[in-house]
Amino acid sequence: MKKYIIIFITLIVSLLCFFTYVFTMKTSRTLFNTINTENSIDNVVVQSMMSDMVIMIGTQMGGSLANQQLGNQAAELTSMLTKQSKTIQANMKSFQAQAQAQQQKELQTNIADFIQKENGIQTKTNAIIATSNQELDYLYQNISLDKPQQEYLNNPIVYDQIFSQGTMLTPLGAIWKNPFSVGDWEYEKDDNSFYQYQKSPIFIQDSHGNQSSVRAENNSIFTEYNTVASKYTIAGTITFYQIDYPFFVGIIFNKARWISGNSESLRKSRMIGMYGKSATDIGVYYAEQHSAIDTQVQEKLTNTPLQQILNDAVPKRFAIPLDTFKDIKIEPVSFNFEIINSLKNVTFSLWSNNVIKQSITIDNADEKLFIYHGIGFICPGAIAQFKLTEPKDLIFSDQAILKYKD
């Protein structure tokens, strides 16, 4: 825009020079014609001088005006550039301050987030290390104690170690123990039941080369149960998946409490279950362990319940049909059971879709055992599933099962 203004002013100055020149030429001609019309040579000289003078005056005036206008424009431009430079400097300082503040804020946020994640990683690492150490300790204890397991426990501290390390992974509720880890006992949340996934035979060779059933008694799990009821029911289902003869699958109840240093309390209980000596001899047996200091009972009844059953110290209560397990390799075999337990009497019932309900009642049971109420399962020689339906307060709640992670 300013360029066009300068051009316009230059044109105005040129026009003024032109009109001045024309006016001067006319005036000079009139003047010299009046003075001396006869001397033409002098007139030409004078006219040329006057023309040059007029051009010089016009040029000087136009240049002066143009210089003045350019000076004003330069001053305005300088002022404008100065203002814009100051504005740019102010904006740059503001931008740098804002950028620095934003960078500082983001840096502090990233540092705090990094520290939080680092702490989280450290916490999880410590938890994994603690769990790994616990599992290693558990394995080392099982390896060091994996012997013919009956009388080797003689130190109360070892009892405590075995008991504390034998807690099974289950939902929140009743605490189940698998202290000796014979076979592969596991809880499954999908059907809220316990499985023995590995067949472990009843009889193995002991360290002296003799057939021993000591290890079979450790193929069991249990929970400590407390009740003030004078009579209560224990019920559920047992499903057989595989069997090897001989086998014993049963329910432990009125189990004595685990007392470190007291080897008798390890097995002391009432026990009822299915003992398959062979494919042609399968029946239900009941046994209970009397105290070793009870002089009124036969010595053989002070043995553990499983030893009494295996050694024919107690009678068969009723037989199981011989064809019950003929198709077990094709389809599992399930039984329902019910135990009505009281101080001196035990009633047991067993039935399935293919076996009619049979019941027995054991009178004059040892009332001393009724001060204990531990409940468990035992499963040497078979792969089986155990599902409790009573007592209700031993059943894991739906909410606990939902929160439980395998």
C-alpha positions in Angstrom: 0.0 0.0 0.0 2.8 2.4 0.9 4.5 1.7 -2.4 1.4 2.9 -4.3 1.3 6.1 -2.2 4.9 6.9 -3.1 4.2 6.4 -6.8 1.1 8.6 -6.5 3.1 11.5 -4.8 5.8 11.2 -7.5 3.2 11.7 -10.2 1.8 14.7 -8.5 5.3 16.3 -8.2 6.0 15.6 -11.9 2.7 17.2 -12.9 3.5 20.3 -10.8 6.9 20.5 -12.5 5.3 20.2 -15.9 2.7 22.9 -15.2 5.5 25.2 -13.7 7.6 24.6 -16.8 4.7 25.5 -19.1 3.8 28.5 -17.1 7.4 29.8 -17.0 7.9 29.2 -20.7 4.9 31.3 -21.5 5.8 34.0 -19.2 9.4 34.2 -20.4 8.3 34.4 -24.0 5.9 37.2 -23.3 8.6 39.1 -21.3 11.3 38.7 -23.8 9.0 39.5 -26.7 8.2 42.7 -25.0 11.8 43.6 -24.2 13.4 42.9 -27.4 11.6 41.1 -30.1 14.3 41.7 -32.5 17.2 39.8 -30.8 16.2 36.2 -31.3 19.5 34.6 -30.4 19.5 36.1 -26.9 15.9 35.0 -26.5 16.8 31.4 -27.2 19.6 31.5 -24.6 17.5 33.1 -22.0 14.6 30.6 -22.6 17.0 27.7 -22.2 18.3 29.0 -19.0 14.8 29.6 -17.7 13.8 26.1 -18.7 16.7 24.5 -16.8 16.0 26.6 -13.8 12.4 25.6 -13.8 13.3 21.9 -14.1 15.9 22.2 -11.3 13.3 23.9 -9.0 10.7 21.3 -9.8 13.0 18.5 -9.3 14.2 19.8 -6.0 10.7 20.4 -4.8 9.6 16.9 -5.9 12.7 15.2 -4.4 12.2 17.2 -1.1 8.6 16.1 -0.9 9.5 12.5 -1.7 12.3 12.4 0.8 10.1 13.8 3.5 7.4 11.2 2.7 10.0 8.3 2.7 11.3 9.5 6.0 7.9 9.5 7.6 7.2 6.0 6.3 10.6 4.8 7.5 9.9 6.2 11.0 6.5 4.6 11.1 7.9 1.2 9.9 10.7 1.4 12.5 8.1 2.1 15.2 5.9 -0.7 14.0 8.9 -3.2 13.9 9.9 -2.2 17.4 6.4 -2.8 18.7 6.2 -6.1 16.9 9.6 -7.2 18.2 8.6 -6.4 21.8 5.4 -8.3 21.3 7.3 -11.3 19.8 9.8 -11.2 22.7 6.9 -11.1 25.3 5.1 -13.9 23.5 8.3 -16.0 23.4 8.9 -15.5 27.1 5.3 -16.4 27.9 5.5 -19.5 25.7 8.8 -20.6 27.3 7.4 -20.1 30.8 4.2 -22.1 29.9 6.2 -24.9 28.2 8.6 -25.1 31.1 5.7 -25.3 33.6 3.9 -28.0 31.5 7.1 -30.0 31.2 7.7 -29.8 34.9 4.1 -30.9 35.6 4.3 -33.8 33.2 7.7 -34.8 34.6 6.4 -34.8 38.1 3.4 -36.8 37.0 5.5 -39.4 35.2 7.9 -39.6 38.1 5.0 -40.3 40.6 3.5 -42.8 38.2 6.8 -44.6 37.8 7.4 -44.7 41.5 3.9 -46.1 42.0 4.4 -48.8 39.4 7.9 -49.6 40.7 6.4 -50.1 44.2 3.6 -52.2 42.7 6.2 -54.4 40.9 8.3 -54.7 44.1 5.2 -55.7 46.1 4.2 -58.3 43.6 7.8 -59.5 43.4 8.0 -59.9 47.1 4.7 -61.8 47.1 5.9 -64.1 44.4 9.2 -64.7 46.3 7.3 -65.4 49.5 4.9 -67.8 47.7 7.8 -69.5 46.0 9.7 -69.9 49.3 6.6 -71.3 50.9 6.2 -73.8 48.1 9.8 -74.8 48.2 9.6 -75.3 52.0 6.5 -77.3 51.5 8.3 -79.5 48.9 11.4 -79.9 51.0 9.3 -80.9 54.0 7.4 -83.5 51.9 10.6 -84.8 50.4 12.3 -85.1 53.7 9.2 -86.8 55.3 8.3 -89.1 52.4 9.1 -92.3 54.2 6.9 -95.2 55.4 4.7 -92.8 57.3 3.4 -93.9 60.7 5.8 -93.8 63.6 8.4 -91.5 62.2 6.7 -88.5 63.8 8.3 -88.0 67.1 9.0 -84.3 67.4 6.2 -81.9 68.2 7.8 -79.2 66.0 7.7 -81.6 63.0 4.0 -82.2 63.8 3.4 -78.5 63.7 5.3 -78.1 60.4 3.3 -80.9 58.7 0.0 -79.5 60.0 0.6 -75.9 59.0 1.9 -76.8 55.6 -0.9 -79.2 54.8 -3.6 -76.5 54.3 -5.4 -77.1 51.0 -6.4 -74.4 48.5 -10.1 -73.9 48.9 -12.6 -71.0 49.1 -13.0 -69.1 52.3 -14.7 -71.2 54.9 -13.8 -74.6 56.4 -10.1 -75.2 56.4 -9.2 -78.6 54.8 -5.9 -80.3 55.5 -3.8 -82.6 53.4 -0.8 -83.0 55.6 0.9 -86.0 54.0 0.2 -85.3 50.3 -0.2 -88.9 49.2 -1.7 -89.1 45.7 -3.1 -85.9 44.3 -5.9 -84.4 46.3 -7.5 -81.2 44.9 -10.5 -79.0 45.4 -12.6 -78.1 42.3 -14.8 -75.1 42.3 -16.8 -76.0 39.3 -18.7 -78.7 41.2 -17.7 -77.7 44.8 -16.1 -81.0 45.5 -12.8 -82.8 46.3 -11.0 -85.1 43.9 -8.3 -87.7 44.4 -6.7 -87.7 40.9 -4.0 -90.3 41.4 -4.3 -93.9 42.3 -1.9 -94.8 45.2 -2.0 -98.5 46.1 -3.0 -99.7 49.6 0.0 -102.0 49.9 3.6 -101.1 49.1 7.0 -102.5 50.2 8.4 -100.9 53.3 12.0 -100.3 53.9 12.4 -103.9 55.0 10.9 -105.3 51.8 7.6 -106.2 53.5 4.1 -105.3 52.3 2.9 -102.3 54.2 -0.3 -100.4 54.3 1.0 -97.5 56.4 1.2 -95.1 53.5 -2.5 -95.8 52.6 -3.7 -94.2 55.8 -2.0 -90.9 54.7 -4.0 -90.9 51.4 -6.7 -88.8 53.1 -7.8 -85.2 53.8 -9.9 -83.8 56.7 -11.3 -80.7 58.3 -11.8 -80.0 61.9 -15.5 -79.6 62.6 -17.2 -78.4 65.8 -20.8 -78.8 66.9 -22.8 -79.0 70.1 -25.5 -81.1 68.5 -26.2 -84.5 70.1 -27.1 -85.9 66.7 -26.2 -84.7 63.2 -26.1 -85.9 59.6 -23.1 -86.3 57.3 -24.2 -86.8 53.7 -23.0 -86.5 50.1 -21.9 -88.4 47.0 -18.9 -90.4 46.1 -18.1 -91.0 42.4 -15.6 -93.7 41.4 -13.6 -93.1 38.2 -10.9 -95.8 38.4 -10.2 -98.6 40.9 -7.4 -101.1 41.4 -7.9 -104.0 43.7 -7.6 -103.9 46.6 -9.0 -100.4 47.3 -10.7 -98.6 50.1 -12.9 -95.5 49.7 -14.6 -94.1 52.7 -15.6 -91.3 55.1 -13.7 -90.3 58.2 -15.8 -88.8 61.0 -15.4 -88.1 64.7 -11.7 -87.6 63.9 -9.6 -86.7 66.9 -7.9 -83.3 66.8 -4.4 -82.9 65.6 -2.2 -82.7 68.7 1.5 -82.2 68.0 3.4 -85.0 69.7 0.4 -87.4 70.1 0.8 -90.0 67.4 -2.4 -91.8 68.4 -4.5 -88.7 67.6 -3.4 -88.8 64.0 -5.7 -91.7 63.1 -8.2 -91.9 65.9 -11.7 -91.7 64.4 -14.7 -93.5 63.2 -14.5 -94.7 59.6 -17.0 -96.3 57.2 -16.5 -97.1 53.6 -16.3 -99.5 50.7 -13.4 -102.1 50.8 -12.8 -104.0 47.6 -10.5 -106.9 48.3 -11.0 -108.3 44.8 -13.5 -108.1 42.0 -15.5 -110.8 43.7 -15.3 -109.5 47.3 -16.5 -105.9 47.8 -18.4 -104.7 50.9 -19.0 -101.9 53.4 -17.0 -101.9 56.6 -17.2 -99.8 59.8 -14.3 -99.4 62.3 -13.4 -97.1 65.1 -10.2 -96.7 67.0 -10.3 -97.2 70.8 -7.8 -95.6 73.1 -4.6 -97.6 73.6 -5.1 -97.4 77.4 -8.6 -98.8 77.3 -8.1 -102.3 78.8 -11.7 -103.3 78.2 -11.4 -103.7 74.4 -9.4 -106.1 72.4 -5.9 -105.0 71.4 -6.6 -105.2 67.7 -9.3 -102.6 68.1 -6.8 -100.1 69.3 -5.2 -100.1 65.8 -6.2 -97.5 63.3 -9.6 -97.9 61.6 -8.1 -98.7 58.2 -5.7 -101.4 59.8 -8.7 -103.0 61.5 -10.5 -103.2 58.2 -7.6 -104.5 56.2 -6.7 -107.1 58.8 -10.3 -108.4 59.1 -10.6 -107.2 62.7 -14.1 -106.0 62.0 -16.9 -107.7 60.0 -18.3 -106.8 56.6 -21.6 -104.9 57.2 -23.1 -105.6 53.8 -21.9 -106.7 50.4 -21.9 -104.6 47.2 -23.2 -106.3 44.0 -20.3 -107.8 42.0 -21.4 -106.1 38.8 -21.4 -102.6 40.2 -18.0 -101.7 38.7 -18.1 -103.8 35.6 -18.5 -100.8 33.3 -16.4 -98.3 35.3 -13.9 -98.0 32.4 -16.7 -96.7 30.3 -18.8 -94.7 32.8 -18.1 -93.5 36.4 -20.0 -95.1 39.3 -21.7 -92.8 41.8 -23.1 -93.6 45.3 -25.1 -91.4 47.7 -24.3 -91.8 51.4 -25.9 -90.7 54.6 -24.5 -91.0 58.1 -26.6 -90.2 61.1 -24.1 -89.7 63.9 -24.7 -89.6 67.6 -23.0 -90.4 70.9 -23.4 -94.2 70.9 -25.1 -94.9 67.6 -24.2 -94.6 64.0 -26.6 -95.2 61.1 -25.2 -95.5 57.6 -27.1 -95.7 54.3 -25.7 -96.2 50.8 -27.5 -96.2 47.5 -27.2 -95.4 43.8 -29.3 -95.6 40.6 -28.3 -99.2 40.2 -28.0 -100.2 43.8 -30.9 -100.2 46.2 -30.6 -98.3 49.4 -29.0 -100.4 52.2 -28.7 -99.2 55.8 -26.9 -100.4 58.9 -26.9 -99.2 62.5 -23.9 -99.6 64.7 -24.9 -99.7 68.4 -22.6 -99.2 71.4 -20.1 -97.0 69.5 -17.3 -95.6 71.6 -18.8 -92.5 73.1 -15.3 -91.1 73.9 -14.9 -90.4 70.2 -17.9 -88.1 70.1 -16.0 -85.3 71.8 -14.3 -84.9 68.4 -16.1 -84.0 65.2 -13.4 -83.9 62.4 -14.7 -85.0 59.0 -12.6 -86.3 56.1 -12.2 -88.7 53.1 -9.8 -91.5 52.4 -9.1 -93.1 49.0 -6.2 -95.5 48.6 -6.3 -97.6 45.4 -8.8 -95.5 43.6 -9.5 -92.2 41.7 -12.7 -90.7 43.1 -14.7 -87.5 43.7 -16.2 -86.6 47.1 -19.0 -84.0 47.5 -20.5 -83.1 50.8 -24.1 -81.9 51.1 -24.3 -82.0 54.9 -23.4 -80.6 57.4 -24.5 -77.3 55.8 -22.0 -75.2 57.7 -19.1 -77.2 56.1 -20.4 -76.3 52.6 -18.6 -73.5 50.9 -21.0 -70.6 50.1 -21.7 -69.5 46.5 -20.2 -66.1 47.2 -17.0 -67.7 48.6 -16.8 -70.0 45.5 -17.3 -67.1 43.2 -14.4 -65.2 44.8 -12.1 -68.3 44.8 -9.5 -68.5 42.1 -8.0 -71.9 41.0 
